[in-house]
Amino acid sequence: YGFGVSVDLSILSIPILTVPRTPYSHGSAAPAYDDVDNVLSLSAGVPLLASLSTGVLNSEASSDVDNGVGSRTTMGTALVNDLDLTLLPALIGPPVVQVSADTIGATSNVVGDYQSMDPSGSMILENLAISVAGIGLTIDPNPAPNTVLIDAAGVKIVLNEQTTTDTDTVADQTTNAIHITLTEVSSQLGLVSGDVIISGSHAHMEGAVPEPASFLALGGLAAGFFLRKRRR
């Protein structure tokens, strides 16, 4: 799958601001598919809690898995333009979290076949600026996977968040460009908890153990079906 933004904020476990995955591209192969979604802009918020606005958001999920022989690919990607995010504005002074960027994107891929599946993730950013309580954070233009910018006072911000599984039969990749987690952070409305994800992506592939070869009539030899299912 791929999605542009996702917001889930609550006070005392009561949902206050929820933005489902938008736009959201997804699918499952076989057969092969290519799901592309776009949103021209997004605006959401709750006074005294949070505000979010973007320009164009793009997402795509695709796979060429068709139960045929050979290497195949599954992919999820998302791109968010003109991001402006404010979390927990103060009555006086700067908000708890402020994020802006020209472009934020994430991609997850799995390429290969049984016993040779290769998951990978990447992100892109252009003019990303993040501040916490008015203090600007230092941002590497090419952040390494799972770069933690801050984890203090209930605020955790991770760039290029990646989770990978890679075995003979299963390959799985999740990549989030920005993941903000709030844990009981004080606001004008109460203690706020929840998550904000900007540009999320996921790819998944499963390979079945090859079946033993079997003889056909007239003495021919047929290889067992080597790949049963791949999905994203």
N, C-alpha and C positions, 0 to 999 in steps of 0.2 A: 504494500500500500504506500501511498504518499499523501500527505496533507499539509496545508499551509500553517494553520494555527489551531490550537486547542487550549481552552481555558476552563478550569474547574476550581473555583474559590468558594469557601464556606466560612461561616462563623458559628461556632458551637455545633458543628456537623450539619448546619442548615445551609443548603446551597444558596449563594448570593449572586454569583455570576458564573454562568456556564455558556461556553461557546463550543459546540461540538466540532469535530474535525472538519475544517473548511478550507478550501474544497477538499473532497475526499475521493481519491481514486483507488480502486482495489479490484481484485479478480482472483481466479483460481484456474490453473491449467492441469491437464489438457481439457479442451483445445487451447491453442494459442490465443492471446488477447492483447489489446492495447487500449487502456482506459485513460482518457485525457479529460481533465476538468479545469475550468478557469472561473475566477470570480473577479469582477472589475475593481471592486474595493470592498473593504469591511470596516464597520464602525460598531463598537460595542462598549458598554461601560455601566458603572453604577456610581452615582455621586458619592464622594468622600471615600470611595473604595478603589476604583480602577477605571482606566480608560484605555482603549485600544483602537488604533486606526491604521489602515494599510492602503497601498495602491493595489495594483494587480497581483493576484495570487494564482499560481499555476501548480498543478499536481499531475502526476502520471504514474501509472502502474502497467507493466507489460511483461509478457513472457512468450517465448517461442517454443515452449514445451508442447510437443504434439504426439508423444508416445513413439516418436521415431528414434533412430539410432544416431548416436553422436552427441557432442557437447551442446548444451542448451543454456539459456540465460533467463533469469528472472530479475526484475528491477523495479524499485520504487523511488520516486524523486519528488521534491517540492521546492518551490521558489516563492519568496515573499518580497515584494518591493515596497519601498517607502514606509517602513515600519516606524510607528510611534507608540510606545507603551509606557504608561504610568501606573505604578502600583502603590497604593496607600499614601495618597497625598496628605501632607501635614497641614494643620490649620495655619501654622506659621513656619516657614522654612521649606526645605526641599522634600520631595517625596521619598519614601523608603527605597524604591527602585525606579529608575528611569532608563529606558532603552530606546535607541533610535538607530536606524540603518537604512542605507539606500537599497541594499539587496542582502538577503539571507537565504541560503539554500542547503539542502541535504540530499544525499543519494545513497541508496543501499543496493548492492548487486550480489547475486550468486551466479557463478559461471562454472560449468563443468558437467561431470557425469559421476556415476557410482565410483567411490573410492578416490575421486579426484574432483571434488567440488570446492570452489574457492570463494568464500564470502569476503566482501570488502565494503568499506564505507568512506564517505568523504563529505566535506562541507565547503561552501564558499561564503565569503562575506565581503561587503563593500561599505566602507565608512561606518563601521559599527562603533557605537559609543554606549557605554553602560556606566551608570553612577549609582551608588548606594549611599543614602543619607547625604547626598550632595557631593560625595567624594568620587571622582572619576577613577575607574579601574583600568589597569594596564592590559591591553588586549594585543596578543600576537596576531599578525595578519594571517598566519597559517597555524592555528592552534592544534596541538597534538590531540589525539583521541582522549576523551575524558579529562579535559582541562577544567579544573575547579577554580573559578575566579574568586569565589568567596564562599565560606561556610561558617557563618557566625550569627549569633543573635536571632536564630530562626530563619535566616535567609541563606539559601544555597543556590548558586548559579553555576551551571556546567556548560561549557562550549564543546561542540563536536562529541557529544555523548554517544558512545558506541558500546553495543553488546553483541558478542559474536559466539556462535556455536559452530564447530567444524568437526564432524566425525565422518566415517566411511559412508554412513547412510543418511545423515541429516546435516544440512548447512543452513544457518540462520544468521541474518544480519539486521540489526536495528541501529539507525543513526538519527539523532536529534541535533539540529544545529544549535539551538539554545533550549535549555531546560531550567526553569526557575521553580524552586520549591520553597513554599512558605510554611513554617510550622509555628503556629500560635504567635504570630507577630502582631503587636499592638497597632490598632488603627482607631480612627474616630468613631467607628461603628462597633468595635470589639476586637477580640483576638481572631486573626485571620489565618487559615491554613488552606493549602491547595497547591495546584501545579499550573504552570503556563509553559506550553511547548511551542516553539516557533520552528517551522519546517521539520516535520517528522517523516521518516521513511522506514520501510521494512521490506526484506526479501527473504524467501524461504524456499528450500528445495529438499525433496526426499528422494532417495534412491533405494531400490529394492535389491537384495542379494541376488546375483544372477542364478537362474535355474540351471540344473545340469543339462548338457547337450543331449539331444535325443535323435535317434536315427529315423529318417523318413523312409517311406516305401522306396524300393529300388536301391537301397543302400546309401542314399544321400544323408548328409549330416546337417542338422539345423541347430544353430546356437540358441540357447534359452533367451527369452525376453529379458533384457538387462535393466530396463528402467520402467518402473511401474507408475510412479506418480511424482509430479513436481508441482508445487503451488507457491503463490506469492501472496 
